Amino acid sequence: MVDKMARVFVSSTFKDLEECRKKVSFELRRMDHEDVAMEYFVAEDVRPLDKCLKAVVSSDLYIGIFAWRYGYIPDGYDKSMTELEYRKAVETGKDCLIFLLHEDALWPRKFVDKGENLDKVEALRSNFSREYLGGFFTTPDDLASLVGAAVHKWEIEKSRDSPQEEMIIAHIDLKQYREAVSKRYCNIDLDALTPSKKEDYLKIKLSSVFVEQNVRENPPPVELPKEIWNKMHEEWDPEKECFPEGLTAEDLKHAKESYYSKDSKAVLDVISDERNRYIVILGDPGAGKSTLTKYIILSVLQIDNDLKLSNLFNSYLPLRVELREFAGLCAEKECKTFLDYFQHLGETEGYNLTKEEVDNYLKNDGKAIIIFDGLDEIFDPKEWERINRMIVGFTLDYPKVRIIVTSRIIGYKRKILEDAGFVHFTLQDFEKEQIETFLDNWYPFVVDENEIENRKSRILRALKDSPSIRQLAGNPLLLTILAIIGKHQELPRERWKLYDHAASVLVENWEVNKHLKRSSVEMDFIGEDDKKELLMRIAFKMQSGPDGLAGNFIHRKTLQQEIELYLQNRYQKDQSNSKMIADSIIDQLRRVNFILCLYGADFYGFVHRTFLEYFYAMDVVQKFDNHELSIETLKLNYFEKYWEDPTWHEVLSLVCGMKEKFADEIIKCLMQVYNPQYFGNRPPLNIVLAIKCLSEIRNPNAIGDTAKKLLERVLRLFEMVRWTQDINQFLAEEVVPAAKLVGNRWPYQDIIIDQFSQSPVYMRYYSFLIPPDIDIDLNNTWAEFITGVDSNSKELREEASKKINNKAYSSLLGVLVLGKYEPKDEDLFRLFLNLSSQSRYYDVRMSAVRELARGWHDDPETINIIKQRATSDNRWNVRSAAVQELARGW
């Protein structure tokens, strides 16, 4: 049998065989193989030919699936993508399996080509060599069964015809070493990340979910909370922010210029660059440093084939030193040198290495990558410096080898390694595309195939709707936790459960007692609940400062006093011991646990603002549960007091979610606290907060009457805009995003449809001398609200269609609503095609063009109609919109 994951290129046309591809891809994953072409099959017309052909060449097996469509023909070619992929597989001698749709199979007429293309696909089908034919299929499930059987047969034949290659480098037999490394690193460890009730997860191979990150050269010049770094990366005015004493807006401008002046690069490109022989990879806790090093060693050993690494480092010997383990062995007198460590692994882990063999190979051949992982795990300063100098000495003893060192950013001192020629790079948080790739890789292994899209869209919606969740998701560790929790929770609703689980993982890894012993403090008393309670007190103290929640900083002295006071009151520790323990805890919260960061000279802040808000909300709830706060006091001192401050909204909505049975009272209180008859200088943020609180409730129908009154208040705001247009931006930026959090769970949606049915278009008024015109932005905001709360009801579609059929100005609202309607079916497509050219209102034609471009981008008819509108419409507005869409999407 094939003893490693095979790279399989599955080729087919897209739209007609989409369901077939999903079934085949799932079957291959079940058999522990990789569908390397899957990432390119997002839309047939934009499939990258060069990348697909390279993927064919790098694959172990080609699978071709053919029905009755010939497929897309790239510019400059006379053959389709699918035929070119097949020809490349044959040309390069790949093993091929061809599966043909049976001639008697039921098949939609729209997926059968006509004319010349039908002739071409019939000719291609008849020309396939019989030796490649895997069978004829009639349904997607039938195809999956045929593929499974054929691939299994291929595995057996491959093993029989090509006996297992024995990897030998110089005089080192790597067969046993590969097996031992595979067992140790091949699967990812989920135990520390899963809830206390263990999940029945499949074993997930690291290579199956690994996503390459980007790096920037050098570490960040200053230590700051994540929210500040995120803002600095965008257009941002630091003059409007509040910072602790000693940190100025000018400091931040300089930090941005020095750190972001260099472009980020793919980390494997940096590692592959011959100029970077000695590298230090820095990153936050959970940033993926150790995962990266495991992926490198698996790829170089060709256990998991990464093309960048396995080709470049072919015949290299990869070795990984876990520095925490090495330091422990040194303390136990088991090791003195790194060669002793390799000998130890040979004796205890089955690595089949001896220090004499490794020493001889490194001195003579030198084709090796040595990874020193976890320099930050060495806590004793003298030991840390000793190991740094041992690494430098290793470069002198073995000058031919390439070396990678990893460490957390906090506490790292670069001088020793930098002086020895090491180049430093810092791992960057995941971007949106990398998060999506991770979810695409992750969910096929943990949920049924029919649930994959639902679970993925649930997480993506949460990222879009909740900035707090988006900030967490940039960290690979926290993204994995989010994906695990997202299997059960409807995020971003019940976010507090996600935050609680993520905080628990960080707190469980906060080994206070172990750290205290290293600091010569002999105590073993701080449990998980104590750690959380301490963080709640810190969050409360931080909020009590002059800048409140907006500040997210606390002076070192105040922080120290708060921890000392907690230790003295709870554990009756004397002042001397309390001070020593507090010093150690502060140091660990910053260096080890990724909870606090040093923010300026003597100030600390939560690395992720999310945890400040979560722990503060927990503190409020705990006081409420302990009867230190009554419901009346809670409403008066928190909700009525802070509804106008947006920095409090996350905390207050989390509190409402945690104390759901009081949500009705809280939302009523918010509606009553302010009820303007017109929009002035005091925007009704109480209504926005009330909507956010409603979104936290698992079943809004339980407070149906209050939810109805809240909805009526929101609809009055949309009516208010007709005589005071200052409210436009407020509706678009505050009300609509909050309403989408509730979505179609909002009771009494028929009220919205009634108001929509009577609603004329919104006009923009200038003066009595200038006639009004249609306010596209405001009408779009109204449509966003309607579809955000009621995205796919039959009644809404009918009302929107009526507006279009009336052929009045208000037909624009129908177009905007149906453009956001799901699902996007053929009838809607035909409707928009017609409106884009036939409507007498240029605003309707312009909106139809935009909706076509965004909703039906991949249909060939779309680009043709947009090109036509760009050249032939009689209004410049429509021509301009069409040109903009062409530039954006094509």
DRENFI-906259 format. One record per residue (C-alpha): residue in one letter; x, y, z. Coordinates in steps of 0.25 Angstrom, whole numbers, padded with zeros to 4 digits, always signed. Layout:
BEGIN
aXYZ
...
REM end
This chain:
BEGIN
m+0000+0000+0000
v+0004+0015-0002
d+0010+0018+0011
k+0008+0034+0010
m-0002+0044+0006
a-0003+0044-0009
r-0005+0057-0017
v-0017+0055-0026
f-0020+0065-0037
v-0035+0064-0039
s-0039+0070-0053
s-0053+0074-0058
t-0062+0085-0063
f-0068+0093-0052
k-0082+0096-0051
d-0088+0083-0057
l-0079+0074-0048
e-0078+0083-0035
e-0086+0072-0027
c-0077+0061-0033
r-0064+0068-0029
k-0069+0070-0015
k-0072+0055-0014
v-0059+0051-0020
s-0051+0061-0011
f-0057+0056+0001
e-0054+0041-0003
l-0040+0045-0005
r-0039+0051+0009
r-0045+0039+0015
m-0034+0031+0008
d-0024+0040+0014
h-0020+0047+0001
e-0020+0061-0004
d-0028+0068-0015
v-0017+0078-0019
a-0026+0084-0030
m-0038+0087-0020
e-0033+0101-0017
y-0033+0105-0032
f-0048+0101-0034
v-0055+0113-0029
a-0060+0118-0043
e-0057+0112-0056
d-0054+0124-0064
v-0043+0129-0055
r-0036+0116-0052
p-0021+0119-0054
l-0015+0110-0065
d-0001+0111-0061
k-0003+0108-0047
c-0012+0096-0050
l-0002+0090-0060
k+0009+0091-0050
a+0000+0084-0040
v-0002+0073-0050
v+0013+0071-0051
s+0015+0071-0036
s+0004+0061-0034
d+0005+0046-0032
l-0009+0043-0038
y-0018+0050-0049
i-0033+0047-0048
g-0041+0053-0060
i-0056+0054-0059
f-0064+0057-0072
a-0078+0059-0075
w-0084+0067-0087
r-0077+0080-0086
y-0064+0083-0092
g-0060+0094-0083
y-0053+0108-0083
i-0043+0110-0094
p-0032+0120-0089
d-0028+0132-0097
g-0017+0128-0107
y-0021+0113-0107
d-0030+0104-0116
k-0032+0093-0105
s-0040+0094-0092
m-0034+0095-0078
t-0039+0080-0075
e-0032+0075-0088
l-0019+0083-0086
e-0019+0077-0072
y-0021+0063-0077
r-0010+0065-0088
k+0000+0070-0078
a-0003+0058-0069
v+0000+0048-0080
e+0012+0056-0085
t+0019+0055-0072
g+0016+0041-0070
k+0006+0042-0058
d-0003+0031-0054
c-0017+0034-0059
l-0031+0030-0056
i-0043+0035-0065
f-0057+0034-0061
l-0068+0037-0071
l-0083+0041-0069
h-0091+0029-0075
e-0098+0032-0088
d-0111+0027-0082
a-0110+0036-0069
l-0120+0046-0066
w-0114+0060-0068
p-0119+0074-0069
r-0120+0080-0083
k-0113+0093-0079
f-0101+0085-0075
v-0099+0079-0089
d-0091+0087-0099
k-0096+0089-0114
g-0090+0091-0127
e-0074+0091-0128
n-0072+0089-0113
l-0081+0077-0113
d-0073+0071-0124
k-0060+0074-0117
v-0064+0067-0104
e-0069+0055-0111
a-0056+0054-0118
l-0049+0055-0105
r-0057+0044-0099
s-0055+0035-0110
n-0040+0037-0110
f-0037+0033-0096
s-0028+0021-0095
r-0035+0009-0089
e-0024+0007-0080
y-0027+0020-0072
l-0042+0017-0072
g-0047+0016-0057
g-0062+0014-0061
f-0075+0020-0064
f-0084+0027-0054
t-0098+0032-0053
t-0099+0040-0040
p-0089+0047-0031
d-0090+0036-0021
d-0087+0025-0031
l-0075+0033-0036
a-0070+0034-0022
s-0071+0019-0020
l-0064+0016-0033
v-0053+0026-0030
g-0051+0020-0016
a-0049+0006-0022
a-0040+0010-0034
v-0031+0018-0024
h-0030+0006-0015
k-0026-0003-0026
w-0016+0008-0031
e-0010+0008-0016
i-0008-0007-0017
e-0001-0007-0031
k+0007+0005-0027
s+0013-0002-0015
r+0015-0015-0023
d+0022-0008-0035
s+0030+0002-0027
p+0035-0004-0014
q+0037+0006-0003
e+0049+0015-0006
e+0059+0015+0005
m+0064+0029+0008
i+0078+0029+0010
i+0087+0041+0012
a+0101+0039+0013
h+0102+0027+0022
i+0090+0030+0030
d+0078+0021+0028
l+0066+0030+0029
k+0055+0020+0028
q+0053+0018+0043
y+0055+0033+0045
r+0044+0037+0036
e+0035+0027+0043
a+0038+0033+0056
v+0037+0047+0052
s+0024+0044+0045
k+0018+0038+0058
r+0022+0050+0066
y+0018+0061+0058
c+0009+0057+0046
n-0004+0059+0054
i-0008+0072+0061
d-0010+0072+0076
l-0024+0076+0079
d-0025+0072+0094
a-0021+0085+0100
l-0031+0093+0091
t-0044+0084+0092
p-0054+0086+0103
s-0054+0078+0116
k-0064+0068+0109
k-0055+0062+0099
e-0059+0063+0085
d-0059+0051+0076
y-0050+0057+0066
l-0043+0050+0054
k-0028+0050+0055
i-0024+0062+0046
k-0011+0063+0039
l-0003+0075+0041
s-0001+0077+0026
s-0016+0076+0023
v-0019+0089+0031
f-0006+0096+0030
v-0007+0110+0024
e+0006+0118+0021
q+0007+0131+0028
n+0014+0144+0025
v+0026+0150+0032
r+0032+0164+0033
e+0047+0166+0035
n+0051+0170+0049
p+0042+0170+0062
p+0032+0181+0064
p+0039+0193+0070
v+0030+0195+0082
e+0020+0186+0090
l+0006+0190+0088
p-0008+0183+0089
k-0013+0177+0076
e-0024+0187+0074
i-0014+0198+0073
w-0005+0190+0063
n-0018+0187+0054
k-0021+0202+0054
m-0007+0206+0050
h-0008+0197+0038
e-0020+0204+0033
e-0023+0219+0031
w-0023+0224+0046
d-0021+0237+0053
p-0014+0234+0066
e-0016+0248+0071
k-0031+0244+0074
e-0027+0233+0083
c-0023+0233+0098
f-0010+0227+0102
p-0003+0225+0115
e+0007+0235+0120
g+0021+0234+0113
l+0015+0228+0099
t+0012+0239+0089
a+0005+0239+0076
e+0019+0243+0070
d+0024+0230+0075
l+0013+0222+0069
k+0015+0229+0055
h+0030+0225+0056
a+0027+0211+0060
k+0018+0210+0048
e+0028+0215+0038
s+0039+0207+0043
y+0031+0193+0044
y+0022+0194+0032
s+0031+0201+0022
k+0036+0187+0018
d+0026+0178+0011
s+0022+0165+0017
k+0027+0152+0010
a+0022+0137+0010
v+0030+0130+0021
l+0034+0118+0013
d+0039+0128+0002
v+0048+0134+0013
i+0053+0120+0018
s+0056+0116+0004
d+0064+0128+0001
e+0079+0124+0000
r+0082+0138+0006
n+0075+0134+0019
r+0084+0123+0024
y+0082+0127+0039
i+0068+0131+0042
v+0061+0135+0055
i+0045+0133+0054
l+0038+0142+0065
g+0024+0141+0068
d+0013+0143+0078
p+0008+0131+0087
g-0001+0123+0078
a+0005+0130+0065
g+0009+0116+0059
k+0024+0116+0061
s+0025+0101+0066
t+0014+0097+0056
l+0023+0103+0045
t+0035+0096+0049
k+0028+0083+0050
y+0023+0085+0036
i+0037+0088+0031
i+0043+0075+0036
l+0031+0067+0030
s+0033+0074+0017
v+0048+0072+0016
l+0047+0058+0019
q+0036+0057+0009
i+0026+0051+0018
d+0017+0063+0014
n+0021+0069+0001
d+0022+0084+0001
l+0027+0087-0013
k+0035+0099-0008
l+0042+0091+0002
s+0043+0077-0003
n+0049+0081-0016
l+0059+0091-0011
f+0063+0083+0001
n+0063+0070-0006
s+0074+0060+0001
y+0075+0070+0013
l+0075+0064+0027
p+0065+0072+0036
l+0067+0072+0051
r+0058+0079+0062
v+0063+0082+0076
e+0051+0085+0085
l+0059+0094+0094
r+0050+0093+0107
e+0053+0078+0106
f+0067+0080+0104
a+0069+0089+0116
g+0062+0079+0124
l+0071+0068+0120
c+0083+0077+0123
a+0078+0080+0137
e+0077+0064+0139
k+0091+0062+0134
e+0086+0054+0122
c+0091+0064+0111
k+0103+0074+0110
t+0102+0077+0095
f+0092+0077+0084
l+0098+0064+0078
d+0095+0057+0092
y+0081+0061+0090
f+0080+0055+0076
q+0086+0042+0082
h+0076+0043+0093
l+0064+0043+0083
g+0071+0032+0076
e+0071+0023+0088
t+0057+0028+0094
e+0048+0032+0082
g+0053+0022+0071
y+0060+0032+0063
n+0071+0022+0059
l+0082+0033+0060
t+0095+0034+0067
k+0103+0046+0070
e+0115+0040+0063
e+0107+0039+0050
v+0101+0053+0051
d+0114+0059+0055
n+0121+0052+0043
y+0110+0056+0033
l+0109+0071+0038
k+0124+0073+0036
n+0126+0066+0023
d+0113+0067+0015
g+0106+0078+0023
k+0093+0078+0015
a+0084+0080+0027
i+0074+0089+0033
i+0075+0089+0048
i+0063+0095+0056
f+0064+0101+0070
d+0050+0102+0074
g+0045+0110+0087
l+0056+0119+0091
d+0046+0126+0100
e+0044+0113+0108
i+0057+0115+0115
f+0053+0124+0127
d+0066+0125+0134
p+0074+0137+0129
k+0088+0130+0130
e+0083+0117+0124
w+0076+0125+0112
e+0089+0132+0109
r+0097+0119+0110
i+0088+0112+0100
n+0089+0125+0091
r+0104+0124+0091
m+0103+0108+0088
i+0094+0111+0076
v+0105+0121+0071
g+0116+0111+0074
f+0108+0101+0065
t+0109+0110+0053
l+0124+0110+0055
d+0125+0095+0057
y+0116+0092+0045
p+0117+0104+0035
k+0110+0097+0024
v+0097+0095+0031
r+0084+0104+0031
i+0078+0108+0044
i+0065+0113+0049
v+0062+0118+0063
t+0048+0121+0068
s+0044+0130+0080
r+0033+0138+0085
i+0035+0153+0083
i+0033+0157+0097
g+0046+0157+0105
y+0055+0153+0093
k+0068+0159+0092
r+0074+0159+0079
k+0088+0163+0080
i+0095+0150+0082
l+0089+0143+0070
e+0089+0156+0061
d+0104+0158+0064
a+0106+0144+0058
g+0099+0147+0045
f+0084+0143+0048
v+0073+0150+0041
h+0060+0153+0049
f+0046+0151+0044
t+0033+0153+0051
l+0021+0144+0048
q+0008+0153+0044
d-0006+0150+0048
f-0015+0143+0038
e-0021+0151+0027
k-0036+0149+0023
e-0032+0140+0011
q-0023+0131+0020
i-0034+0130+0030
e-0043+0125+0019
t-0033+0115+0014
f-0031+0110+0029
l-0046+0108+0030
d-0047+0101+0016
n-0036+0091+0021
w-0042+0089+0035
y-0056+0086+0034
p-0056+0074+0024
f-0049+0067+0035
v-0058+0070+0047
v-0073+0071+0041
d-0081+0064+0031
e-0079+0068+0017
n-0093+0074+0016
e-0090+0083+0028
i-0077+0089+0023
e-0082+0101+0016
n-0092+0104+0027
r-0081+0103+0038
k-0071+0111+0030
s-0081+0122+0027
r-0085+0123+0041
i-0070+0126+0045
l-0068+0136+0033
r-0081+0143+0037
a-0076+0144+0051
l-0063+0150+0046
k-0070+0160+0038
d-0080+0164+0049
s-0071+0164+0061
p-0058+0172+0061
s-0055+0166+0074
i-0055+0152+0068
r-0048+0156+0055
q-0036+0161+0064
l-0035+0148+0071
a-0036+0140+0058
g-0023+0146+0053
n-0016+0137+0063
p-0015+0122+0058
l-0017+0116+0072
l-0029+0125+0075
l-0035+0123+0061
t-0034+0108+0064
i-0041+0109+0077
l-0052+0118+0069
a-0053+0107+0059
i-0055+0096+0070
i-0065+0105+0077
g-0072+0109+0064
k-0076+0095+0062
h-0086+0096+0073
q-0089+0111+0076
e-0096+0121+0067
l-0085+0132+0066
p-0085+0143+0068
r-0097+0141+0077
e-0093+0135+0091
r-0079+0141+0088
w-0076+0140+0103
k-0076+0125+0102
l-0065+0126+0092
y-0057+0136+0100
d-0059+0128+0112
h-0053+0116+0105
a-0042+0123+0099
a-0038+0130+0112
s-0039+0116+0119
v-0029+0111+0109
l-0019+0122+0112
v-0022+0121+0127
e-0019+0106+0127
n-0006+0109+0121
w-0003+0119+0131
e+0006+0111+0140
v+0006+0121+0152
n+0011+0111+0162
k+0022+0105+0153
h+0026+0119+0150
l+0027+0123+0164
k+0035+0111+0168
r+0045+0115+0157
s+0045+0129+0164
s+0049+0121+0177
v+0035+0124+0183
e+0030+0111+0189
m+0015+0112+0188
d+0004+0103+0181
f-0009+0110+0183
i-0014+0118+0171
g-0025+0110+0163
e-0032+0113+0150
d-0043+0120+0157
d-0033+0129+0164
k-0026+0133+0152
k-0039+0137+0145
e-0043+0145+0157
l-0030+0152+0158
l-0032+0156+0143
m-0046+0161+0146
r-0040+0170+0157
i-0029+0175+0147
a-0040+0178+0137
f-0049+0185+0147
k-0037+0193+0152
m-0033+0197+0138
q-0047+0202+0135
s-0047+0210+0148
g-0036+0219+0142
p-0038+0233+0137
d-0039+0228+0122
g-0048+0216+0126
l-0050+0205+0116
a-0045+0213+0104
g-0031+0214+0110
n-0028+0199+0112
f-0016+0202+0121
i-0012+0201+0136
h+0001+0206+0142
r+0011+0196+0147
k+0010+0201+0161
t-0006+0200+0162
l-0005+0186+0155
q+0005+0182+0166
q-0003+0187+0177
e-0016+0180+0172
i-0010+0167+0171
e-0003+0168+0185
l-0016+0172+0191
y-0023+0160+0185
l-0012+0151+0190
q-0013+0157+0204
n-0028+0157+0205
r-0031+0143+0199
y-0019+0135+0204
q-0014+0144+0216
k+0000+0145+0210
d+0009+0155+0217
q+0014+0168+0209
s+0028+0162+0206
n+0023+0149+0200
s+0011+0156+0193
k+0021+0166+0186
m+0030+0155+0181
i+0018+0147+0176
a+0012+0159+0169
d+0025+0162+0162
s+0026+0148+0157
i+0011+0147+0152
i+0012+0161+0144
d+0025+0156+0137
q+0018+0143+0133
l+0005+0149+0129
r+0013+0157+0119
r+0024+0148+0115
v+0017+0134+0115
n+0002+0135+0114
f-0001+0146+0103
i-0011+0153+0113
l-0004+0166+0116
c+0006+0174+0109
l+0015+0185+0113
y+0009+0198+0107
g+0019+0209+0108
a+0030+0210+0119
d+0022+0206+0132
f+0008+0203+0127
y+0001+0189+0124
g-0011+0186+0115
f-0018+0174+0110
v-0012+0169+0097
h-0026+0166+0092
r-0036+0177+0096
t-0046+0165+0095
f-0041+0159+0108
l-0042+0173+0115
e-0057+0174+0111
y-0060+0159+0114
f-0053+0159+0128
y-0060+0173+0132
a-0073+0167+0128
m-0070+0155+0136
d-0067+0164+0148
v-0080+0171+0146
v-0088+0158+0145
q-0081+0152+0157
k-0084+0164+0166
f-0099+0163+0161
d-0099+0148+0165
n-0093+0151+0178
h-0104+0161+0181
e-0095+0173+0181
l-0103+0179+0170
s-0118+0178+0168
i-0125+0178+0154
e-0129+0193+0157
t-0114+0197+0160
l-0109+0189+0148
k-0118+0197+0139
l-0116+0210+0146
n-0101+0210+0148
y-0097+0202+0135
f-0107+0203+0124
e-0113+0216+0126
k-0100+0222+0130
y-0092+0217+0118
w-0101+0215+0106
e-0095+0227+0099
d-0081+0222+0100
p-0078+0212+0088
t-0066+0206+0096
w-0076+0201+0106
h-0085+0194+0096
e-0078+0181+0095
v-0077+0179+0111
l-0092+0183+0113
s-0097+0173+0102
l-0088+0162+0107
v-0094+0165+0121
c-0108+0164+0115
g-0104+0151+0108
m-0099+0145+0121
k-0111+0149+0129
e-0121+0146+0118
k-0134+0145+0127
f-0132+0160+0130
a-0131+0164+0115
d-0145+0168+0114
e-0144+0178+0126
i-0130+0183+0120
i-0135+0185+0106
k-0148+0193+0111
c-0139+0201+0120
l-0130+0205+0108
m-0142+0209+0099
q-0148+0218+0110
v-0135+0225+0114
y-0136+0234+0101
n-0146+0235+0090
p-0143+0247+0081
q-0154+0253+0072
y-0143+0257+0062
f-0128+0255+0060
g-0119+0265+0066
n-0105+0265+0072
r-0109+0253+0081
p-0110+0241+0073
p-0120+0230+0078
l-0109+0220+0082
n-0118+0214+0092
i-0126+0207+0081
v-0113+0202+0075
l-0109+0196+0088
a-0123+0190+0090
i-0122+0183+0077
k-0108+0178+0081
c-0114+0172+0094
l-0125+0166+0086
s-0115+0159+0077
e-0109+0152+0089
i-0122+0145+0093
r-0123+0131+0088
n-0138+0132+0086
p-0143+0146+0083
n-0157+0141+0082
a-0157+0139+0097
i-0158+0154+0098
g-0166+0156+0086
d-0174+0168+0090
t-0161+0176+0094
a-0154+0171+0081
k-0166+0177+0073
k-0166+0190+0080
l-0151+0191+0077
l-0153+0188+0063
e-0164+0199+0062
r-0154+0209+0068
v-0144+0205+0057
l-0154+0207+0046
r-0157+0221+0052
l-0143+0224+0050
f-0144+0221+0035
e-0156+0230+0034
m-0149+0241+0042
v-0138+0241+0031
r-0149+0247+0021
w-0148+0260+0029
t-0135+0260+0035
q-0124+0254+0026
d-0113+0256+0037
i-0117+0242+0041
n-0112+0235+0028
q-0098+0232+0033
f-0103+0227+0047
l-0113+0217+0040
a-0103+0211+0031
e-0091+0210+0041
e-0098+0207+0054
v-0112+0202+0052
v-0111+0193+0040
p-0099+0185+0045
a-0105+0183+0059
a-0118+0178+0052
k-0111+0168+0044
l-0106+0162+0057
v-0120+0159+0060
g-0123+0154+0046
n-0136+0146+0043
r-0138+0143+0058
w-0144+0156+0060
p-0159+0154+0062
y-0170+0161+0055
q-0163+0162+0042
d-0176+0164+0035
i-0176+0179+0040
i-0163+0181+0032
i-0170+0175+0019
d-0182+0184+0022
q-0174+0197+0023
f-0165+0193+0011
s-0178+0191+0002
q-0182+0205+0005
s-0168+0211+0004
p-0165+0221-0007
v-0151+0223-0011
y-0142+0232-0002
m-0139+0246-0009
r-0128+0255-0006
y-0132+0270-0005
y-0124+0282-0007
s-0132+0295-0008
f-0145+0299-0014
l-0137+0304-0026
i-0131+0290-0029
p-0140+0278-0031
p-0137+0266-0022
d-0131+0253-0028
i-0131+0239-0023
d-0121+0236-0011
i-0115+0223-0015
d-0107+0222-0003
l-0119+0223+0007
n-0128+0214-0002
n-0117+0204-0001
t-0116+0205+0014
w-0131+0203+0015
a-0129+0190+0006
e-0118+0186+0014
f-0126+0187+0027
i-0138+0179+0021
t-0130+0168+0015
g-0121+0167+0028
v-0133+0164+0036
d-0141+0156+0026
s-0131+0151+0015
n-0139+0140+0008
s-0154+0140+0011
k-0164+0137+0000
e-0172+0149+0005
l-0161+0159+0003
r-0157+0154-0011
e-0172+0155-0015
e-0173+0170-0010
a-0159+0173-0016
s-0164+0167-0030
k-0177+0175-0029
k-0169+0188-0027
i-0161+0185-0040
n-0174+0181-0048
n-0180+0194-0044
k-0169+0201-0052
a-0169+0213-0044
y-0157+0220-0037
s-0159+0211-0025
s-0155+0199-0034
l-0141+0203-0030
l-0144+0198-0016
g-0148+0185-0022
v-0135+0183-0029
l-0127+0187-0017
v-0134+0177-0008
l-0134+0165-0019
g-0119+0168-0021
k-0116+0164-0007
y-0127+0153-0007
e-0122+0138-0005
p-0122+0129-0013
k-0118+0135-0026
d-0126+0127-0035
e-0128+0127-0050
d-0141+0135-0050
l-0134+0146-0042
f-0122+0146-0052
r-0132+0147-0064
l-0139+0159-0057
f-0126+0167-0055
l-0122+0164-0069
n-0135+0170-0074
l-0135+0182-0064
s-0120+0186-0068
s-0124+0189-0082
q-0139+0191-0082
s-0143+0199-0070
r-0146+0214-0073
y-0140+0219-0060
y-0124+0220-0061
d-0123+0218-0046
v-0130+0204-0048
r-0121+0200-0059
m-0109+0205-0052
s-0112+0197-0039
a-0116+0184-0048
v-0102+0185-0054
r-0095+0185-0040
e-0104+0174-0035
l-0101+0165-0047
a-0086+0168-0046
r-0086+0164-0031
g-0096+0153-0031
w-0094+0146-0044
h-0079+0149-0047
d-0076+0135-0052
d-0087+0134-0062
p-0082+0137-0077
e-0095+0145-0080
t-0091+0155-0069
i-0078+0161-0075
n-0085+0162-0088
i-0097+0170-0083
i-0087+0179-0075
k-0078+0182-0087
q-0091+0185-0095
r-0096+0195-0084
a-0082+0201-0083
t-0082+0205-0098
s-0096+0207-0102
d-0105+0212-0090
n-0110+0226-0092
r-0106+0231-0078
w-0092+0234-0074
n-0096+0229-0060
v-0099+0215-0065
r-0087+0214-0074
s-0078+0219-0062
a-0083+0208-0053
a-0081+0197-0063
v-0067+0201-0066
q-0064+0202-0051
e-0070+0187-0049
l-0061+0182-0061
a-0049+0188-0055
r-0052+0183-0041
g-0056+0169-0045
w-0050+0166-0058
REM end
